[in-house]
Amino acid sequence: MIVSLNQPPGEFYKNFSDNVKLLAQKNYNFHYNEPVVTYFTASFHDSVILLCRALNHNSIHDPNFKDLSIRDARMQAFHSMKN
C-alpha cells in the first residue's frame, strides 16, 4: 500500500503557495524547489491561524485571560478549540 498526500487543487491554494514562497524569499532568502508549498506548510499555517483565533476569542470573552500565565492561557485556548 502506498499512502501519499494530495495538494489541494485550485487557484486559492496556488495563490497561498505563491505568497508563502514570496515571503520566504523576501524575509529569509529561502528558495522553494517545488512548484507549490507542501501540505505540511499549509497545515502549519492553518494551525497557527486556529490558535490565534482561540487566543483572541478567549481574550475577548474572559476578563481574567490576560492575567493568566502563558501555560494556562495556552491550555485554555486549546480547550476552546475543542468546542
C-alpha positions, 0 to 999 in steps of 0.5 A, a space after each residue: 500500500 502506498 499512502 501519499 498526500 494530495 495538494 489541494 487543487 485550485 487557484 486559492 491554494 496556488 495563490 497561498 503557495 505563491 505568497 508563502 514562497 514570496 515571503 520566504 524569499 523576501 524575509 529569509 532568502 529561502 528558495 522553494 524547489 517545488 512548484 507549490 508549498 507542501 501540505 505540511 506548510 499549509 497545515 502549519 499555517 492553518 494551525 497557527 491561524 486556529 490558535 490565534 483565533 482561540 487566543 483572541 476569542 478567549 481574550 475577548 470573552 474572559 476578563 481574567 485571560 490576560 492575567 493568566 500565565 502563558 501555560 494556562 492561557 495556552 491550555 485554555 485556548 486549546 480547550 476552546 478549540 475543542 468546542 
